[in-house]
Amino acid sequence: MKDDLLSNPANVSFKDLVSLCNHYFGEPRIRGSHFIFKTPWKGDPRINLQKSGKMAKPYQLRDVKKAIEKLEAQHGK
């Protein structure tokens, strides 16, 4: 699922991106239209997704991809 979503950033729904983040980072804290995911490190890359329509924004996908790569590197995957 991760590779399919992150390899085609133009066609990823916001709902699918939130599901992917739930898998890696747990349930978000929701503040208005912001979905904020806790990461095991301080600073960037942060996961703060703002819903604005049905599709995820390309910059959101880049941030999520960086965070997942960092997480996997820390856990030796």
mmCIF file of the N, C-alpha and C atoms, coordinates in Angstrom:
data_MODEL
# 
_entry.id   MODEL 
# 
loop_
_atom_site.group_PDB 
_atom_site.id 
_atom_site.type_symbol 
_atom_site.label_atom_id 
_atom_site.label_alt_id 
_atom_site.label_comp_id 
_atom_site.label_asym_id 
_atom_site.label_entity_id 
_atom_site.label_seq_id 
_atom_site.pdbx_PDB_ins_code 
_atom_site.Cartn_x 
_atom_site.Cartn_y 
_atom_site.Cartn_z 
_atom_site.occupancy 
_atom_site.B_iso_or_equiv 
_atom_site.pdbx_formal_charge 
_atom_site.auth_seq_id 
_atom_site.auth_comp_id 
_atom_site.auth_asym_id 
_atom_site.auth_atom_id 
_atom_site.pdbx_PDB_model_num 
ATOM 1   N N  . MET A 1 1  ? 0.832   -1.196 0.000  1.00 0.00 ? 1  MET A N  1 
ATOM 2   C CA . MET A 1 1  ? 0.000   0.000  0.000  1.00 0.00 ? 1  MET A CA 1 
ATOM 3   C C  . MET A 1 1  ? 0.871   1.252  0.000  1.00 0.00 ? 1  MET A C  1 
ATOM 4   N N  . LYS A 1 2  ? 1.896   1.276  0.859  1.00 0.00 ? 2  LYS A N  1 
ATOM 5   C CA . LYS A 1 2  ? 2.746   2.459  0.970  1.00 0.00 ? 2  LYS A CA 1 
ATOM 6   C C  . LYS A 1 2  ? 3.379   2.810  -0.366 1.00 0.00 ? 2  LYS A C  1 
ATOM 7   N N  . ASP A 1 3  ? 3.989   1.826  -1.019 1.00 0.00 ? 3  ASP A N  1 
ATOM 8   C CA . ASP A 1 3  ? 4.681   2.108  -2.273 1.00 0.00 ? 3  ASP A CA 1 
ATOM 9   C C  . ASP A 1 3  ? 3.725   2.577  -3.362 1.00 0.00 ? 3  ASP A C  1 
ATOM 10  N N  . ASP A 1 4  ? 2.535   1.993  -3.418 1.00 0.00 ? 4  ASP A N  1 
ATOM 11  C CA . ASP A 1 4  ? 1.540   2.402  -4.412 1.00 0.00 ? 4  ASP A CA 1 
ATOM 12  C C  . ASP A 1 4  ? 1.144   3.860  -4.225 1.00 0.00 ? 4  ASP A C  1 
ATOM 13  N N  . LEU A 1 5  ? 0.890   4.241  -2.990 1.00 0.00 ? 5  LEU A N  1 
ATOM 14  C CA . LEU A 1 5  ? 0.450   5.608  -2.718 1.00 0.00 ? 5  LEU A CA 1 
ATOM 15  C C  . LEU A 1 5  ? 1.556   6.620  -2.956 1.00 0.00 ? 5  LEU A C  1 
ATOM 16  N N  . LEU A 1 6  ? 2.733   6.334  -2.432 1.00 0.00 ? 6  LEU A N  1 
ATOM 17  C CA . LEU A 1 6  ? 3.802   7.315  -2.483 1.00 0.00 ? 6  LEU A CA 1 
ATOM 18  C C  . LEU A 1 6  ? 4.465   7.421  -3.850 1.00 0.00 ? 6  LEU A C  1 
ATOM 19  N N  . SER A 1 7  ? 4.266   6.429  -4.706 1.00 0.00 ? 7  SER A N  1 
ATOM 20  C CA . SER A 1 7  ? 4.876   6.493  -6.033 1.00 0.00 ? 7  SER A CA 1 
ATOM 21  C C  . SER A 1 7  ? 4.054   7.317  -7.020 1.00 0.00 ? 7  SER A C  1 
ATOM 22  N N  . ASN A 1 8  ? 2.797   7.586  -6.707 1.00 0.00 ? 8  ASN A N  1 
ATOM 23  C CA . ASN A 1 8  ? 1.937   8.352  -7.605 1.00 0.00 ? 8  ASN A CA 1 
ATOM 24  C C  . ASN A 1 8  ? 1.250   9.480  -6.829 1.00 0.00 ? 8  ASN A C  1 
ATOM 25  N N  . PRO A 1 9  ? 1.996   10.536 -6.479 1.00 0.00 ? 9  PRO A N  1 
ATOM 26  C CA . PRO A 1 9  ? 1.453   11.570 -5.603 1.00 0.00 ? 9  PRO A CA 1 
ATOM 27  C C  . PRO A 1 9  ? 0.308   12.381 -6.184 1.00 0.00 ? 9  PRO A C  1 
ATOM 28  N N  . ALA A 1 10 ? 0.078   12.303 -7.470 1.00 0.00 ? 10 ALA A N  1 
ATOM 29  C CA . ALA A 1 10 ? -0.990  13.100 -8.070 1.00 0.00 ? 10 ALA A CA 1 
ATOM 30  C C  . ALA A 1 10 ? -2.374  12.499 -7.843 1.00 0.00 ? 10 ALA A C  1 
ATOM 31  N N  . ASN A 1 11 ? -2.437  11.237 -7.502 1.00 0.00 ? 11 ASN A N  1 
ATOM 32  C CA . ASN A 1 11 ? -3.745  10.577 -7.396 1.00 0.00 ? 11 ASN A CA 1 
ATOM 33  C C  . ASN A 1 11 ? -3.955  9.872  -6.071 1.00 0.00 ? 11 ASN A C  1 
ATOM 34  N N  . VAL A 1 12 ? -3.628  10.533 -4.967 1.00 0.00 ? 12 VAL A N  1 
ATOM 35  C CA . VAL A 1 12 ? -3.798  9.932  -3.651 1.00 0.00 ? 12 VAL A CA 1 
ATOM 36  C C  . VAL A 1 12 ? -4.892  10.687 -2.913 1.00 0.00 ? 12 VAL A C  1 
ATOM 37  N N  . SER A 1 13 ? -5.865  9.941  -2.445 1.00 0.00 ? 13 SER A N  1 
ATOM 38  C CA . SER A 1 13 ? -6.937  10.599 -1.690 1.00 0.00 ? 13 SER A CA 1 
ATOM 39  C C  . SER A 1 13 ? -6.443  10.933 -0.290 1.00 0.00 ? 13 SER A C  1 
ATOM 40  N N  . PHE A 1 14 ? -7.001  11.978 0.278  1.00 0.00 ? 14 PHE A N  1 
ATOM 41  C CA . PHE A 1 14 ? -6.652  12.380 1.633  1.00 0.00 ? 14 PHE A CA 1 
ATOM 42  C C  . PHE A 1 14 ? -6.954  11.246 2.603  1.00 0.00 ? 14 PHE A C  1 
ATOM 43  N N  . LYS A 1 15 ? -8.066  10.575 2.399  1.00 0.00 ? 15 LYS A N  1 
ATOM 44  C CA . LYS A 1 15 ? -8.474  9.461  3.262  1.00 0.00 ? 15 LYS A CA 1 
ATOM 45  C C  . LYS A 1 15 ? -7.429  8.345  3.244  1.00 0.00 ? 15 LYS A C  1 
ATOM 46  N N  . ASP A 1 16 ? -6.903  8.005  2.064  1.00 0.00 ? 16 ASP A N  1 
ATOM 47  C CA . ASP A 1 16 ? -5.881  6.962  1.959  1.00 0.00 ? 16 ASP A CA 1 
ATOM 48  C C  . ASP A 1 16 ? -4.582  7.380  2.642  1.00 0.00 ? 16 ASP A C  1 
ATOM 49  N N  . LEU A 1 17 ? -4.225  8.659  2.530  1.00 0.00 ? 17 LEU A N  1 
ATOM 50  C CA . LEU A 1 17 ? -3.012  9.145  3.173  1.00 0.00 ? 17 LEU A CA 1 
ATOM 51  C C  . LEU A 1 17 ? -3.152  9.097  4.694  1.00 0.00 ? 17 LEU A C  1 
ATOM 52  N N  . VAL A 1 18 ? -4.311  9.455  5.204  1.00 0.00 ? 18 VAL A N  1 
ATOM 53  C CA . VAL A 1 18 ? -4.556  9.377  6.651  1.00 0.00 ? 18 VAL A CA 1 
ATOM 54  C C  . VAL A 1 18 ? -4.475  7.925  7.109  1.00 0.00 ? 18 VAL A C  1 
ATOM 55  N N  . SER A 1 19 ? -5.035  7.003  6.337  1.00 0.00 ? 19 SER A N  1 
ATOM 56  C CA . SER A 1 19 ? -4.962  5.576  6.684  1.00 0.00 ? 19 SER A CA 1 
ATOM 57  C C  . SER A 1 19 ? -3.518  5.090  6.743  1.00 0.00 ? 19 SER A C  1 
ATOM 58  N N  . LEU A 1 20 ? -2.705  5.513  5.793  1.00 0.00 ? 20 LEU A N  1 
ATOM 59  C CA . LEU A 1 20 ? -1.290  5.141  5.779  1.00 0.00 ? 20 LEU A CA 1 
ATOM 60  C C  . LEU A 1 20 ? -0.593  5.688  7.024  1.00 0.00 ? 20 LEU A C  1 
ATOM 61  N N  . CYS A 1 21 ? -0.861  6.929  7.365  1.00 0.00 ? 21 CYS A N  1 
ATOM 62  C CA . CYS A 1 21 ? -0.251  7.531  8.555  1.00 0.00 ? 21 CYS A CA 1 
ATOM 63  C C  . CYS A 1 21 ? -0.731  6.836  9.826  1.00 0.00 ? 21 CYS A C  1 
ATOM 64  N N  . ASN A 1 22 ? -2.006  6.462  9.876  1.00 0.00 ? 22 ASN A N  1 
ATOM 65  C CA . ASN A 1 22 ? -2.517  5.717  11.031 1.00 0.00 ? 22 ASN A CA 1 
ATOM 66  C C  . ASN A 1 22 ? -1.717  4.435  11.222 1.00 0.00 ? 22 ASN A C  1 
ATOM 67  N N  . HIS A 1 23 ? -1.413  3.759  10.135 1.00 0.00 ? 23 HIS A N  1 
ATOM 68  C CA . HIS A 1 23 ? -0.669  2.501  10.201 1.00 0.00 ? 23 HIS A CA 1 
ATOM 69  C C  . HIS A 1 23 ? 0.722   2.707  10.803 1.00 0.00 ? 23 HIS A C  1 
ATOM 70  N N  . TYR A 1 24 ? 1.414   3.761  10.384 1.00 0.00 ? 24 TYR A N  1 
ATOM 71  C CA . TYR A 1 24 ? 2.787   3.986  10.827 1.00 0.00 ? 24 TYR A CA 1 
ATOM 72  C C  . TYR A 1 24 ? 2.900   4.775  12.126 1.00 0.00 ? 24 TYR A C  1 
ATOM 73  N N  . PHE A 1 25 ? 1.975   5.700  12.370 1.00 0.00 ? 25 PHE A N  1 
ATOM 74  C CA . PHE A 1 25 ? 2.147   6.641  13.475 1.00 0.00 ? 25 PHE A CA 1 
ATOM 75  C C  . PHE A 1 25 ? 1.016   6.629  14.499 1.00 0.00 ? 25 PHE A C  1 
ATOM 76  N N  . GLY A 1 26 ? -0.009  5.821  14.290 1.00 0.00 ? 26 GLY A N  1 
ATOM 77  C CA . GLY A 1 26 ? -1.120  5.765  15.231 1.00 0.00 ? 26 GLY A CA 1 
ATOM 78  C C  . GLY A 1 26 ? -2.180  6.813  14.922 1.00 0.00 ? 26 GLY A C  1 
ATOM 79  N N  . GLU A 1 27 ? -3.133  6.903  15.806 1.00 0.00 ? 27 GLU A N  1 
ATOM 80  C CA . GLU A 1 27 ? -4.253  7.824  15.603 1.00 0.00 ? 27 GLU A CA 1 
ATOM 81  C C  . GLU A 1 27 ? -3.791  9.285  15.708 1.00 0.00 ? 27 GLU A C  1 
ATOM 82  N N  . PRO A 1 28 ? -4.337  10.150 14.865 1.00 0.00 ? 28 PRO A N  1 
ATOM 83  C CA . PRO A 1 28 ? -3.942  11.561 14.922 1.00 0.00 ? 28 PRO A CA 1 
ATOM 84  C C  . PRO A 1 28 ? -4.709  12.318 16.000 1.00 0.00 ? 28 PRO A C  1 
ATOM 85  N N  . ARG A 1 29 ? -4.141  13.439 16.346 1.00 0.00 ? 29 ARG A N  1 
ATOM 86  C CA . ARG A 1 29 ? -4.862  14.433 17.133 1.00 0.00 ? 29 ARG A CA 1 
ATOM 87  C C  . ARG A 1 29 ? -5.483  15.355 16.085 1.00 0.00 ? 29 ARG A C  1 
ATOM 88  N N  . ILE A 1 30 ? -6.750  15.613 16.178 1.00 0.00 ? 30 ILE A N  1 
ATOM 89  C CA . ILE A 1 30 ? -7.433  16.410 15.160 1.00 0.00 ? 30 ILE A CA 1 
ATOM 90  C C  . ILE A 1 30 ? -7.791  17.762 15.756 1.00 0.00 ? 30 ILE A C  1 
ATOM 91  N N  . ARG A 1 31 ? -7.350  18.809 15.087 1.00 0.00 ? 31 ARG A N  1 
ATOM 92  C CA . ARG A 1 31 ? -7.648  20.190 15.468 1.00 0.00 ? 31 ARG A CA 1 
ATOM 93  C C  . ARG A 1 31 ? -8.245  20.877 14.251 1.00 0.00 ? 31 ARG A C  1 
ATOM 94  N N  . GLY A 1 32 ? -9.556  20.985 14.228 1.00 0.00 ? 32 GLY A N  1 
ATOM 95  C CA . GLY A 1 32 ? -10.212 21.571 13.061 1.00 0.00 ? 32 GLY A CA 1 
ATOM 96  C C  . GLY A 1 32 ? -9.995  20.692 11.850 1.00 0.00 ? 32 GLY A C  1 
ATOM 97  N N  . SER A 1 33 ? -9.361  21.242 10.818 1.00 0.00 ? 33 SER A N  1 
ATOM 98  C CA . SER A 1 33 ? -9.107  20.466 9.600  1.00 0.00 ? 33 SER A CA 1 
ATOM 99  C C  . SER A 1 33 ? -7.710  19.839 9.600  1.00 0.00 ? 33 SER A C  1 
ATOM 100 N N  . HIS A 1 34 ? -6.960  19.970 10.695 1.00 0.00 ? 34 HIS A N  1 
ATOM 101 C CA . HIS A 1 34 ? -5.603  19.440 10.788 1.00 0.00 ? 34 HIS A CA 1 
ATOM 102 C C  . HIS A 1 34 ? -5.593  18.080 11.463 1.00 0.00 ? 34 HIS A C  1 
ATOM 103 N N  . PHE A 1 35 ? -4.884  17.149 10.847 1.00 0.00 ? 35 PHE A N  1 
ATOM 104 C CA . PHE A 1 35 ? -4.664  15.810 11.397 1.00 0.00 ? 35 PHE A CA 1 
ATOM 105 C C  . PHE A 1 35 ? -3.185  15.756 11.767 1.00 0.00 ? 35 PHE A C  1 
ATOM 106 N N  . ILE A 1 36 ? -2.888  15.734 13.060 1.00 0.00 ? 36 ILE A N  1 
ATOM 107 C CA . ILE A 1 36 ? -1.513  15.827 13.541 1.00 0.00 ? 36 ILE A CA 1 
ATOM 108 C C  . ILE A 1 36 ? -1.104  14.469 14.108 1.00 0.00 ? 36 ILE A C  1 
ATOM 109 N N  . PHE A 1 37 ? -0.080  13.887 13.501 1.00 0.00 ? 37 PHE A N  1 
ATOM 110 C CA . PHE A 1 37 ? 0.400   12.567 13.908 1.00 0.00 ? 37 PHE A CA 1 
ATOM 111 C C  . PHE A 1 37 ? 1.665   12.723 14.734 1.00 0.00 ? 37 PHE A C  1 
ATOM 112 N N  . LYS A 1 38 ? 1.750   11.963 15.810 1.00 0.00 ? 38 LYS A N  1 
ATOM 113 C CA . LYS A 1 38 ? 2.919   11.984 16.688 1.00 0.00 ? 38 LYS A CA 1 
ATOM 114 C C  . LYS A 1 38 ? 4.009   11.102 16.092 1.00 0.00 ? 38 LYS A C  1 
ATOM 115 N N  . THR A 1 39 ? 5.227   11.642 16.051 1.00 0.00 ? 39 THR A N  1 
ATOM 116 C CA . THR A 1 39 ? 6.375   10.886 15.575 1.00 0.00 ? 39 THR A CA 1 
ATOM 117 C C  . THR A 1 39 ? 7.315   10.639 16.752 1.00 0.00 ? 39 THR A C  1 
ATOM 118 N N  . PRO A 1 40 ? 8.156   9.603  16.672 1.00 0.00 ? 40 PRO A N  1 
ATOM 119 C CA . PRO A 1 40 ? 9.036   9.286  17.797 1.00 0.00 ? 40 PRO A CA 1 
ATOM 120 C C  . PRO A 1 40 ? 10.271  10.184 17.892 1.00 0.00 ? 40 PRO A C  1 
ATOM 121 N N  . TRP A 1 41 ? 10.304  11.294 17.153 1.00 0.00 ? 41 TRP A N  1 
ATOM 122 C CA . TRP A 1 41 ? 11.424  12.226 17.198 1.00 0.00 ? 41 TRP A CA 1 
ATOM 123 C C  . TRP A 1 41 ? 10.881  13.648 17.293 1.00 0.00 ? 41 TRP A C  1 
ATOM 124 N N  . LYS A 1 42 ? 11.737  14.555 17.680 1.00 0.00 ? 42 LYS A N  1 
ATOM 125 C CA . LYS A 1 42 ? 11.362  15.969 17.729 1.00 0.00 ? 42 LYS A CA 1 
ATOM 126 C C  . LYS A 1 42 ? 11.762  16.615 16.407 1.00 0.00 ? 42 LYS A C  1 
ATOM 127 N N  . GLY A 1 43 ? 10.982  17.584 15.983 1.00 0.00 ? 43 GLY A N  1 
ATOM 128 C CA . GLY A 1 43 ? 11.323  18.318 14.767 1.00 0.00 ? 43 GLY A CA 1 
ATOM 129 C C  . GLY A 1 43 ? 10.813  17.655 13.505 1.00 0.00 ? 43 GLY A C  1 
ATOM 130 N N  . ASP A 1 44 ? 11.418  18.052 12.396 1.00 0.00 ? 44 ASP A N  1 
ATOM 131 C CA . ASP A 1 44 ? 10.976  17.587 11.086 1.00 0.00 ? 44 ASP A CA 1 
ATOM 132 C C  . ASP A 1 44 ? 11.536  16.213 10.772 1.00 0.00 ? 44 ASP A C  1 
ATOM 133 N N  . PRO A 1 45 ? 10.921  15.442 9.921  1.00 0.00 ? 45 PRO A N  1 
ATOM 134 C CA . PRO A 1 45 ? 9.654   15.757 9.265  1.00 0.00 ? 45 PRO A CA 1 
ATOM 135 C C  . PRO A 1 45 ? 8.471   15.538 10.205 1.00 0.00 ? 45 PRO A C  1 
ATOM 136 N N  . ARG A 1 46 ? 7.640   16.537 10.274 1.00 0.00 ? 46 ARG A N  1 
ATOM 137 C CA . ARG A 1 46 ? 6.419   16.467 11.070 1.00 0.00 ? 46 ARG A CA 1 
ATOM 138 C C  . ARG A 1 46 ? 5.292   15.976 10.171 1.00 0.00 ? 46 ARG A C  1 
ATOM 139 N N  . ILE A 1 47 ? 4.291   15.384 10.797 1.00 0.00 ? 47 ILE A N  1 
ATOM 140 C CA . ILE A 1 47 ? 3.137   14.931 10.029 1.00 0.00 ? 47 ILE A CA 1 
ATOM 141 C C  . ILE A 1 47 ? 1.935   15.746 10.486 1.00 0.00 ? 47 ILE A C  1 
ATOM 142 N N  . ASN A 1 48 ? 1.630   16.767 9.723  1.00 0.00 ? 48 ASN A N  1 
ATOM 143 C CA . ASN A 1 48 ? 0.496   17.635 9.990  1.00 0.00 ? 48 ASN A CA 1 
ATOM 144 C C  . ASN A 1 48 ? -0.247  17.775 8.669  1.00 0.00 ? 48 ASN A C  1 
ATOM 145 N N  . LEU A 1 49 ? -1.304  16.998 8.517  1.00 0.00 ? 49 LEU A N  1 
ATOM 146 C CA . LEU A 1 49 ? -2.062  16.999 7.270  1.00 0.00 ? 49 LEU A CA 1 
ATOM 147 C C  . LEU A 1 49 ? -3.289  17.886 7.427  1.00 0.00 ? 49 LEU A C  1 
ATOM 148 N N  . GLN A 1 50 ? -3.506  18.757 6.474  1.00 0.00 ? 50 GLN A N  1 
ATOM 149 C CA . GLN A 1 50 ? -4.689  19.606 6.500  1.00 0.00 ? 50 GLN A CA 1 
ATOM 150 C C  . GLN A 1 50 ? -5.597  19.204 5.353  1.00 0.00 ? 50 GLN A C  1 
ATOM 151 N N  . LYS A 1 51 ? -6.819  18.888 5.719  1.00 0.00 ? 51 LYS A N  1 
ATOM 152 C CA . LYS A 1 51 ? -7.787  18.472 4.701  1.00 0.00 ? 51 LYS A CA 1 
ATOM 153 C C  . LYS A 1 51 ? -8.311  19.690 3.966  1.00 0.00 ? 51 LYS A C  1 
ATOM 154 N N  . SER A 1 52 ? -8.238  19.610 2.651  1.00 0.00 ? 52 SER A N  1 
ATOM 155 C CA . SER A 1 52 ? -8.822  20.655 1.808  1.00 0.00 ? 52 SER A CA 1 
ATOM 156 C C  . SER A 1 52 ? -9.262  19.982 0.509  1.00 0.00 ? 52 SER A C  1 
ATOM 157 N N  . GLY A 1 53 ? -10.353 19.280 0.585  1.00 0.00 ? 53 GLY A N  1 
ATOM 158 C CA . GLY A 1 53 ? -10.841 18.543 -0.569 1.00 0.00 ? 53 GLY A CA 1 
ATOM 159 C C  . GLY A 1 53 ? -10.607 17.060 -0.397 1.00 0.00 ? 53 GLY A C  1 
ATOM 160 N N  . LYS A 1 54 ? -10.850 16.320 -1.472 1.00 0.00 ? 54 LYS A N  1 
ATOM 161 C CA . LYS A 1 54 ? -10.740 14.851 -1.397 1.00 0.00 ? 54 LYS A CA 1 
ATOM 162 C C  . LYS A 1 54 ? -9.329  14.341 -1.620 1.00 0.00 ? 54 LYS A C  1 
ATOM 163 N N  . MET A 1 55 ? -8.515  15.098 -2.306 1.00 0.00 ? 55 MET A N  1 
ATOM 164 C CA . MET A 1 55 ? -7.185  14.617 -2.658 1.00 0.00 ? 55 MET A CA 1 
ATOM 165 C C  . MET A 1 55 ? -6.118  15.204 -1.728 1.00 0.00 ? 55 MET A C  1 
ATOM 166 N N  . ALA A 1 56 ? -5.074  14.404 -1.463 1.00 0.00 ? 56 ALA A N  1 
ATOM 167 C CA . ALA A 1 56 ? -3.936  14.863 -0.674 1.00 0.00 ? 56 ALA A CA 1 
ATOM 168 C C  . ALA A 1 56 ? -3.082  15.785 -1.543 1.00 0.00 ? 56 ALA A C  1 
ATOM 169 N N  . LYS A 1 57 ? -2.418  16.713 -0.908 1.00 0.00 ? 57 LYS A N  1 
ATOM 170 C CA . LYS A 1 57 ? -1.530  17.632 -1.613 1.00 0.00 ? 57 LYS A CA 1 
ATOM 171 C C  . LYS A 1 57 ? -0.160  16.967 -1.798 1.00 0.00 ? 57 LYS A C  1 
ATOM 172 N N  . PRO A 1 58 ? 0.536   17.262 -2.897 1.00 0.00 ? 58 PRO A N  1 
ATOM 173 C CA . PRO A 1 58 ? 1.850   16.643 -3.137 1.00 0.00 ? 58 PRO A CA 1 
ATOM 174 C C  . PRO A 1 58 ? 2.851   16.891 -2.008 1.00 0.00 ? 58 PRO A C  1 
ATOM 175 N N  . TYR A 1 59 ? 2.851   18.080 -1.398 1.00 0.00 ? 59 TYR A N  1 
ATOM 176 C CA . TYR A 1 59 ? 3.791   18.344 -0.312 1.00 0.00 ? 59 TYR A CA 1 
ATOM 177 C C  . TYR A 1 59 ? 3.481   17.471 0.905  1.00 0.00 ? 59 TYR A C  1 
ATOM 178 N N  . GLN A 1 60 ? 2.216   17.143 1.117  1.00 0.00 ? 60 GLN A N  1 
ATOM 179 C CA . GLN A 1 60 ? 1.852   16.269 2.224  1.00 0.00 ? 60 GLN A CA 1 
ATOM 180 C C  . GLN A 1 60 ? 2.434   14.876 1.994  1.00 0.00 ? 60 GLN A C  1 
ATOM 181 N N  . LEU A 1 61 ? 2.348   14.402 0.775  1.00 0.00 ? 61 LEU A N  1 
ATOM 182 C CA . LEU A 1 61 ? 2.915   13.088 0.434  1.00 0.00 ? 61 LEU A CA 1 
ATOM 183 C C  . LEU A 1 61 ? 4.428   13.078 0.616  1.00 0.00 ? 61 LEU A C  1 
ATOM 184 N N  . ARG A 1 62 ? 5.095   14.159 0.229  1.00 0.00 ? 62 ARG A N  1 
ATOM 185 C CA . ARG A 1 62 ? 6.548   14.231 0.414  1.00 0.00 ? 62 ARG A CA 1 
ATOM 186 C C  . ARG A 1 62 ? 6.902   14.162 1.900  1.00 0.00 ? 62 ARG A C  1 
ATOM 187 N N  . ASP A 1 63 ? 6.158   14.903 2.731  1.00 0.00 ? 63 ASP A N  1 
ATOM 188 C CA . ASP A 1 63 ? 6.422   14.892 4.173  1.00 0.00 ? 63 ASP A CA 1 
ATOM 189 C C  . ASP A 1 63 ? 6.202   13.507 4.772  1.00 0.00 ? 63 ASP A C  1 
ATOM 190 N N  . VAL A 1 64 ? 5.137   12.847 4.369  1.00 0.00 ? 64 VAL A N  1 
ATOM 191 C CA . VAL A 1 64 ? 4.834   11.510 4.883  1.00 0.00 ? 64 VAL A CA 1 
ATOM 192 C C  . VAL A 1 64 ? 5.904   10.527 4.425  1.00 0.00 ? 64 VAL A C  1 
ATOM 193 N N  . LYS A 1 65 ? 6.307   10.618 3.181  1.00 0.00 ? 65 LYS A N  1 
ATOM 194 C CA . LYS A 1 65 ? 7.338   9.718  2.663  1.00 0.00 ? 65 LYS A CA 1 
ATOM 195 C C  . LYS A 1 65 ? 8.638   9.880  3.445  1.00 0.00 ? 65 LYS A C  1 
ATOM 196 N N  . LYS A 1 66 ? 9.057   11.128 3.697  1.00 0.00 ? 66 LYS A N  1 
ATOM 197 C CA . LYS A 1 66 ? 10.276  11.376 4.470  1.00 0.00 ? 66 LYS A CA 1 
ATOM 198 C C  . LYS A 1 66 ? 10.158  10.795 5.874  1.00 0.00 ? 66 LYS A C  1 
ATOM 199 N N  . ALA A 1 67 ? 9.013   10.978 6.501  1.00 0.00 ? 67 ALA A N  1 
ATOM 200 C CA . ALA A 1 67 ? 8.821   10.486 7.865  1.00 0.00 ? 67 ALA A CA 1 
ATOM 201 C C  . ALA A 1 67 ? 8.845   8.959  7.913  1.00 0.00 ? 67 ALA A C  1 
ATOM 202 N N  . ILE A 1 68 ? 8.207   8.312  6.956  1.00 0.00 ? 68 ILE A N  1 
ATOM 203 C CA . ILE A 1 68 ? 8.207   6.845  6.925  1.00 0.00 ? 68 ILE A CA 1 
ATOM 204 C C  . ILE A 1 68 ? 9.617   6.327  6.680  1.00 0.00 ? 68 ILE A C  1 
ATOM 205 N N  . GLU A 1 69 ? 10.359  6.964  5.776  1.00 0.00 ? 69 GLU A N  1 
ATOM 206 C CA . GLU A 1 69 ? 11.735  6.547  5.507  1.00 0.00 ? 69 GLU A CA 1 
ATOM 207 C C  . GLU A 1 69 ? 12.591  6.694  6.761  1.00 0.00 ? 69 GLU A C  1 
ATOM 208 N N  . LYS A 1 70 ? 12.413  7.790  7.495  1.00 0.00 ? 70 LYS A N  1 
ATOM 209 C CA . LYS A 1 70 ? 13.174  8.008  8.726  1.00 0.00 ? 70 LYS A CA 1 
ATOM 210 C C  . LYS A 1 70 ? 12.805  6.955  9.769  1.00 0.00 ? 70 LYS A C  1 
ATOM 211 N N  . LEU A 1 71 ? 11.519  6.676  9.898  1.00 0.00 ? 71 LEU A N  1 
ATOM 212 C CA . LEU A 1 71 ? 11.048  5.673  10.849 1.00 0.00 ? 71 LEU A CA 1 
ATOM 213 C C  . LEU A 1 71 ? 11.623  4.296  10.523 1.00 0.00 ? 71 LEU A C  1 
ATOM 214 N N  . GLU A 1 72 ? 11.579  3.924  9.248  1.00 0.00 ? 72 GLU A N  1 
ATOM 215 C CA . GLU A 1 72 ? 12.100  2.617  8.836  1.00 0.00 ? 72 GLU A CA 1 
ATOM 216 C C  . GLU A 1 72 ? 13.606  2.537  9.017  1.00 0.00 ? 72 GLU A C  1 
ATOM 217 N N  . ALA A 1 73 ? 14.318  3.644  8.785  1.00 0.00 ? 73 ALA A N  1 
ATOM 218 C CA . ALA A 1 73 ? 15.773  3.660  8.985  1.00 0.00 ? 73 ALA A CA 1 
ATOM 219 C C  . ALA A 1 73 ? 16.118  3.469  10.453 1.00 0.00 ? 73 ALA A C  1 
ATOM 220 N N  . GLN A 1 74 ? 15.314  4.069  11.334 1.00 0.00 ? 74 GLN A N  1 
ATOM 221 C CA . GLN A 1 74 ? 15.564  3.931  12.772 1.00 0.00 ? 74 GLN A CA 1 
ATOM 222 C C  . GLN A 1 74 ? 15.296  2.507  13.264 1.00 0.00 ? 74 GLN A C  1 
ATOM 223 N N  . HIS A 1 75 ? 14.365  1.824  12.602 1.00 0.00 ? 75 HIS A N  1 
ATOM 224 C CA . HIS A 1 75 ? 14.022  0.478  13.025 1.00 0.00 ? 75 HIS A CA 1 
ATOM 225 C C  . HIS A 1 75 ? 14.691  -0.597 12.174 1.00 0.00 ? 75 HIS A C  1 
ATOM 226 N N  . GLY A 1 76 ? 15.601  -0.185 11.299 1.00 0.00 ? 76 GLY A N  1 
ATOM 227 C CA . GLY A 1 76 ? 16.362  -1.138 10.509 1.00 0.00 ? 76 GLY A CA 1 
ATOM 228 C C  . GLY A 1 76 ? 15.557  -1.928 9.502  1.00 0.00 ? 76 GLY A C  1 
ATOM 229 N N  . LYS A 1 77 ? 14.540  -1.329 8.902  1.00 0.00 ? 77 LYS A N  1 
ATOM 230 C CA . LYS A 1 77 ? 13.709  -2.050 7.924  1.00 0.00 ? 77 LYS A CA 1 
ATOM 231 C C  . LYS A 1 77 ? 14.144  -1.730 6.524  1.00 0.00 ? 77 LYS A C  1 
# 
